[in-house]
Structures are given as C-alpha cells and as structure tokens.
Amino acid sequence: MNQAQSRRLRTNCLLLLAWLVAGTPLPAHPAIPSHVPGLLVVPGPPVRFIVALDRATVAGTSYTLQVLPVDEAGNPTRYTGRVHFETTVLRALLPPDTDVHFVPTETPLPQFPVTFSSAAPDLKTLTVTDVTGQNLTGSASTMVSPGPFAHVRLSTTAPDPAPACSETTLVLTAEDAWDNPVTEAPSTPVMLCAASGSSVTFVRSTLERPEYSPPCATGILTGTAQVIWKDTKPEDVEFTVSGVDAKEPLTLHFKAGIPSPQTSSFSFSESTREPPLLLIGSGRLTAQLTLRDQCGDPAALPADKLLSFAASPPLAVTSPVEDSPGRWKTSVSLPECPTDASKLLAVWPLIGNEVLKKPSGEQVKRLVQPQCSTVAKLSVLTPADSLVAEPGEVVELEVQVSAESDLAVTGGVLRLEPQGLTVLGASINGQALPAKGDGFELPELRKGSPLTVKVTAQTTIQPNQTVSTKVWVVNPEGTFLTQMESVDFQQKDVGVDVGCGCQTGGLPGQLVTWLALLGVASRPGRGLRRLRRGERNDP
C-alpha cells in the first residue's frame, strides 16, 4: 500500500468515527473503494475415482462406464496411470487394464464399454482400481435383469443314476440367450416327452393346464415348472422338449438296487420296547440295518462305499457284520454309566461316513435308554470243573435267579444263547418251565427267595467244537433284568465203555463219536449221566 492509499484509508476511518459520535446515519451506499487482487483455485491430487454406471442393466446389453478422478474435495483433477476393472457379476465382459491420461477441461472424460451376462436379483458391484501405486479406487452398483426369452432348458434334481421306483423330477426352465431364468415365456404349450417304449410313467406336473397323453406331458410354461416321473425298471430314458426353442435332450439312467433310507429299516432285534433299556456291563443289543432300494427289494452296499455304525458315548458298537445280503448287524453295549443316566443315547448307521437321512431330512437312528443297575441277579451254581461234556452227551447246568429289590419281578424270561448245544428244557424242583419265545418263563421273583433253575441240553456230535452258552433274564419286552453270564464246557474226546469193559481211546475220531452216541442211547431210562473211566454200564 502506497502513501496515497494510506492517507485515503485514514481519512475514511476518521469520517466513519465522526458519524458514529454525532449519531448521523451512514450513507446508503458509501463510496468506499476496494482493491482486492484475483485468486486462482487449483484442484488437489487425485484420491479416488467416481464411477458412473446405470443403476439397472440388462444381461447381454453393452453399457458405458465413466471414470472420473477427483481430489479430496470432490473436484475433477489431473490423473495419469493405468486402471483395472473387477465385478461381482458372475459373467461379464470387462475392459482390459487400460492407460488413462485425464486433464479437466482439456481431455475427454474416460469412458469404457461393459457387458454383463449373468442376471441376479440383488445389486452387483463394479470396481475400478489404479494399478500404478497411486492407491486410487472407486465403484458403482447395478442390478442385472435377464434378457428376453430365448429357449427352454431341461434339467433334473435326481442323482445319476436315478433310483428305480422313486419319483424323479424334471425341471423346465425358460431362459434368455445367456442362460438366465426368465419369468416371461411364450404362451405356446410346451411338450415334454419320454422315449417311446420306455417303462417310465407320468406322476404329476406344475405346468399350467397340464395334460398327459403317453408318453408326453403338455402345459403352459410361465418361468419354471416341474414334471414328476417314475420308472420301476432299470433303463436309460431320453426326454425331449418340443413346442418352443429348447436346449439339448436329457437322458436319465434309472437303476435298481440303490439303497434308500425311506424303505430300509434300522431296529433292535431283541426288544419291542422303544426305546429299549440297555444294562450297564453285560447288557447287549443287536442293531440291525436292512438295506432296501426304493422298490422295496434287497439292496447291496455300493462297491465304493463302506458301512459302519456310530453311537453316542459311552455306548460301544462292534464292527458291522453282513449276515445276509443287504442285512448288517452290530452289537451295542454300555461299558459304563453316562453322566446323566436319564438322557437317551443314540445309535446310527453310516454309509461312506455319511449319515442316512429320510426324504424329510430326519436322520436314521435308534435311541437307547441306559440302565445302570439290575433289578435281579443271576449266578451259575454248577462248578466249573463239572462242566465237562463229550460229543452227543446230555448235560445239565444250574443257575440261581433272585430279585435285587423289595419289588417282586413278574414275567421274567430265562434266555440262553447256546453254541455247540441244543437246549432240551428247563425246570425248577422237577417242574418243567413253559417255553416262551427262545427262552423259558420264570415264576415270580422275590428278594430273599432265589429260584434254582436246572437247564438240560445235549452237546453236538462234532468233536473239537466249542460248547458254551450265555444265560440271562429279560422281561417280556426283552429288556435285561440281570447281567449276562457265560457257561463254558470242556469237551473231551475220551474212551467210552460200550458194555464190554473195553475202551475206544485208540479209535479214529469219527468212530469215537458214533460209539459215544451208541453209549448214550443204550443207557437205562432211570437217569442220564456221564459214564466215568473204567465204569461199566451193566444192566
């Protein structure tokens, strides 16, 4: 500011002060000259991209993408670099990495063509990123809708191969030229036909105004429809679509013998009670899985799959055994009492380490109620050194059964699982016990009043075979009332006195067996017991 300007400013200030002191109003337009120099505003460096794209796009249509570099305040600014394009649209045609040089007011705004092929009901994102180290990025969102109808696609929800006798779904889908489902389709009837001469039958359809004239189902398609078929024979069947433009035909491979959780059965063979009780320690349940296909016929395990059983701890299961085609068994036991004995435990099969599920999604399994204490007690009275049996001999063993609690136990059944033995009967004090199932019905059990049961059996005529039996008591539903005890016989191929005082010790084993049977058959009817060495069977 020069001296003249300084004097002018000082004079104006004095006049303003005088007016204020005198209370004189200020002029409406005081002639106060101003001299302010002009300012040049320059945008800052680029910090991001503003990406412009239509909010709604159609599959298969080309669109123009605009990319504007801006500074911190949002002003267009100079940018030189290379940009890269990415999108969350599954199928899209994007520009390659491109060099960009932009100067506001001097060069055109950068524009790029993009085409989306995949439609989706939600917003998708397209992102532009600088790849020259300037740390710039920007994005825009768009919703891609399908294009106009072009053809019908035929697909299936069934596995390959499809199980015979099962309902198999074929899906008709109206699509655009880029395979996106469309909701608007021609009102021309669509015809879905099975190959002539096949055994496949029509079940139902969701086509509008459906009709069926073997081997074709007809109706109006309004987007997506299902046509259900069933085939009871193993065969390959080709399905074709006509009436509108369609994709290639579809062939279904129907196969029998595929295990189906819907028709297969999984149960416990010993008990009709649900859930069965399982006694800690000696209790045993046999879980049995019978595989059937959708037609209800026996099914074999696939060659590439392994079958196994699993159970809730502390249940234990043995390795599965296939005792007949398609029928698998495992033994279930309770080695220890669970923390919460009131909680049910489960056993379930697995094929290829995958659980079996019914069509409803329910897992195939069976529940078990743990039983941590017995209500009765069983003990073997026959000394172990007396458990000696010869081939074909009639033997006896005694067990004692009593109630453990003050409550009387009724309906008890003595069960035996013999090996190398044929059980002939059971009695108490000479009174035969009535047979019940594969056991013998017991009288009422009371605490302090044990029952002594005598079991009579005949050993096998085959020498050198294991001779034993397991014995326990169950209730009418098959639940264990006692622990399970094992009774093992020692089988000796000893000489038999056939009435002449001679022994057969040096004879071949087969002849010894027949002589043993002859000795048993020739004994007097006053009683059956084993002859000892040197003892004659004189009349």
Secondary structure in CASP SS format (residue, H / E / C, confidence):
PFRMAT SS
TARGET T0000
AUTHOR 0000-0000-0000
METHOD secondary structure of the structure
MODEL  1
M C 1.00
N C 1.00
Q H 1.00
A H 1.00
Q H 1.00
S H 1.00
R H 1.00
R H 1.00
L H 1.00
R H 1.00
T H 1.00
N H 1.00
C H 1.00
L H 1.00
L H 1.00
L H 1.00
L H 1.00
A H 1.00
W H 1.00
L H 1.00
V H 1.00
A H 1.00
G C 1.00
T C 1.00
P C 1.00
L C 1.00
P C 1.00
A C 1.00
H C 1.00
P C 1.00
A C 1.00
I C 1.00
P C 1.00
S C 1.00
H C 1.00
V C 1.00
P C 1.00
G C 1.00
L C 1.00
L C 1.00
V C 1.00
V C 1.00
P C 1.00
G C 1.00
P C 1.00
P C 1.00
V C 1.00
R E 1.00
F E 1.00
I E 1.00
V E 1.00
A E 1.00
L C 1.00
D C 1.00
R C 1.00
A E 1.00
T E 1.00
V E 1.00
A C 1.00
G C 1.00
T C 1.00
S E 1.00
Y E 1.00
T E 1.00
L E 1.00
Q E 1.00
V E 1.00
L E 1.00
P E 1.00
V E 1.00
D C 1.00
E C 1.00
A C 1.00
G C 1.00
N C 1.00
P E 1.00
T C 1.00
R C 1.00
Y E 1.00
T E 1.00
G E 1.00
R E 1.00
V E 1.00
H E 1.00
F E 1.00
E E 1.00
T E 1.00
T C 1.00
V C 1.00
L C 1.00
R C 1.00
A E 1.00
L E 1.00
L C 1.00
P C 1.00
P C 1.00
D C 1.00
T E 1.00
D E 1.00
V E 1.00
H E 1.00
F E 1.00
V C 1.00
P C 1.00
T C 1.00
E C 1.00
T C 1.00
P C 1.00
L C 1.00
P C 1.00
Q E 1.00
F E 1.00
P E 1.00
V E 1.00
T E 1.00
F E 1.00
S C 1.00
S C 1.00
A C 1.00
A C 1.00
P C 1.00
D C 1.00
L C 1.00
K E 1.00
T E 1.00
L E 1.00
T E 1.00
V E 1.00
T E 1.00
D E 1.00
V C 1.00
T C 1.00
G C 1.00
Q C 1.00
N C 1.00
L C 1.00
T E 1.00
G E 1.00
S E 1.00
A E 1.00
S E 1.00
T E 1.00
M E 1.00
V E 1.00
S E 1.00
P C 1.00
G C 1.00
P C 1.00
F C 1.00
A C 1.00
H E 1.00
V E 1.00
R E 1.00
L E 1.00
S E 1.00
T E 1.00
T C 1.00
A C 1.00
P C 1.00
D C 1.00
P C 1.00
A E 1.00
P E 1.00
A C 1.00
C C 1.00
S C 1.00
E C 1.00
T E 1.00
T E 1.00
L E 1.00
V E 1.00
L E 1.00
T E 1.00
A E 1.00
E E 1.00
D C 1.00
A C 1.00
W C 1.00
D C 1.00
N C 1.00
P E 1.00
V C 1.00
T C 1.00
E C 1.00
A C 1.00
P C 1.00
S C 1.00
T C 1.00
P C 1.00
V E 1.00
M E 1.00
L E 1.00
C E 1.00
A E 1.00
A C 1.00
S C 1.00
G C 1.00
S C 1.00
S C 1.00
V C 1.00
T E 1.00
F E 1.00
V E 1.00
R E 1.00
S E 1.00
T C 1.00
L C 1.00
E E 1.00
R E 1.00
P E 1.00
E E 1.00
Y E 1.00
S E 1.00
P C 1.00
P C 1.00
C E 1.00
A E 1.00
T E 1.00
G E 1.00
I E 1.00
L C 1.00
T C 1.00
G C 1.00
T E 1.00
A E 1.00
Q E 1.00
V E 1.00
I E 1.00
W E 1.00
K E 1.00
D C 1.00
T C 1.00
K C 1.00
P C 1.00
E C 1.00
D E 1.00
V E 1.00
E E 1.00
F E 1.00
T E 1.00
V E 1.00
S E 1.00
G C 1.00
V C 1.00
D C 1.00
A E 1.00
K C 1.00
E C 1.00
P C 1.00
L E 1.00
T E 1.00
L E 1.00
H E 1.00
F E 1.00
K E 1.00
A C 1.00
G C 1.00
I C 1.00
P C 1.00
S C 1.00
P C 1.00
Q C 1.00
T C 1.00
S C 1.00
S E 1.00
F E 1.00
S E 1.00
F E 1.00
S C 1.00
E C 1.00
S C 1.00
T C 1.00
R C 1.00
E C 1.00
P C 1.00
P C 1.00
L E 1.00
L E 1.00
L E 1.00
I C 1.00
G C 1.00
S C 1.00
G C 1.00
R C 1.00
L E 1.00
T E 1.00
A E 1.00
Q E 1.00
L E 1.00
T E 1.00
L C 1.00
R E 1.00
D C 1.00
Q C 1.00
C C 1.00
G C 1.00
D C 1.00
P E 1.00
A C 1.00
A C 1.00
L C 1.00
P C 1.00
A C 1.00
D C 1.00
K C 1.00
L C 1.00
L E 1.00
S E 1.00
F E 1.00
A E 1.00
A E 1.00
S C 1.00
P C 1.00
P C 1.00
L C 1.00
A E 1.00
V E 1.00
T C 1.00
S C 1.00
P C 1.00
V E 1.00
E E 1.00
D E 1.00
S E 1.00
P C 1.00
G C 1.00
R E 1.00
W E 1.00
K E 1.00
T E 1.00
S E 1.00
V E 1.00
S E 1.00
L C 1.00
P C 1.00
E C 1.00
C C 1.00
P C 1.00
T C 1.00
D C 1.00
A C 1.00
S C 1.00
K C 1.00
L C 1.00
L E 1.00
A E 1.00
V E 1.00
W E 1.00
P E 1.00
L E 1.00
I E 1.00
G C 1.00
N C 1.00
E E 1.00
V E 1.00
L C 1.00
K E 1.00
K C 1.00
P C 1.00
S C 1.00
G C 1.00
E C 1.00
Q E 1.00
V C 1.00
K C 1.00
R E 1.00
L E 1.00
V E 1.00
Q E 1.00
P E 1.00
Q E 1.00
C C 1.00
S C 1.00
T C 1.00
V C 1.00
A E 1.00
K E 1.00
L E 1.00
S E 1.00
V E 1.00
L C 1.00
T C 1.00
P C 1.00
A H 1.00
D H 1.00
S H 1.00
L C 1.00
V E 1.00
A E 1.00
E C 1.00
P C 1.00
G C 1.00
E C 1.00
V E 1.00
V E 1.00
E E 1.00
L E 1.00
E E 1.00
V E 1.00
Q E 1.00
V E 1.00
S E 1.00
A E 1.00
E C 1.00
S C 1.00
D C 1.00
L C 1.00
A C 1.00
V E 1.00
T C 1.00
G C 1.00
G C 1.00
V E 1.00
L E 1.00
R E 1.00
L E 1.00
E E 1.00
P E 1.00
Q E 1.00
G C 1.00
L E 1.00
T E 1.00
V E 1.00
L E 1.00
G E 1.00
A E 1.00
S E 1.00
I E 1.00
N C 1.00
G C 1.00
Q E 1.00
A E 1.00
L C 1.00
P C 1.00
A E 1.00
K E 1.00
G C 1.00
D C 1.00
G E 1.00
F E 1.00
E E 1.00
L C 1.00
P C 1.00
E C 1.00
L E 1.00
R E 1.00
K C 1.00
G C 1.00
S E 1.00
P C 1.00
L E 1.00
T E 1.00
V E 1.00
K E 1.00
V E 1.00
T E 1.00
A E 1.00
Q E 1.00
T E 1.00
T C 1.00
I C 1.00
Q C 1.00
P C 1.00
N C 1.00
Q C 1.00
T C 1.00
V E 1.00
S E 1.00
T E 1.00
K E 1.00
V E 1.00
W E 1.00
V E 1.00
V E 1.00
N C 1.00
P C 1.00
E C 1.00
G C 1.00
T C 1.00
F E 1.00
L C 1.00
T C 1.00
Q C 1.00
M C 1.00
E E 1.00
S E 1.00
V E 1.00
D E 1.00
F E 1.00
Q E 1.00
Q E 1.00
K C 1.00
D C 1.00
V C 1.00
G C 1.00
V C 1.00
D C 1.00
V C 1.00
G C 1.00
C C 1.00
G C 1.00
C C 1.00
Q C 1.00
T C 1.00
G C 1.00
G C 1.00
L C 1.00
P C 1.00
G H 1.00
Q H 1.00
L H 1.00
V H 1.00
T H 1.00
W H 1.00
L H 1.00
A H 1.00
L H 1.00
L H 1.00
G H 1.00
V H 1.00
A H 1.00
S C 1.00
R C 1.00
P C 1.00
G C 1.00
R C 1.00
G C 1.00
L C 1.00
R C 1.00
R C 1.00
L C 1.00
R C 1.00
R C 1.00
G C 1.00
E C 1.00
R C 1.00
N C 1.00
D C 1.00
P C 1.00
END
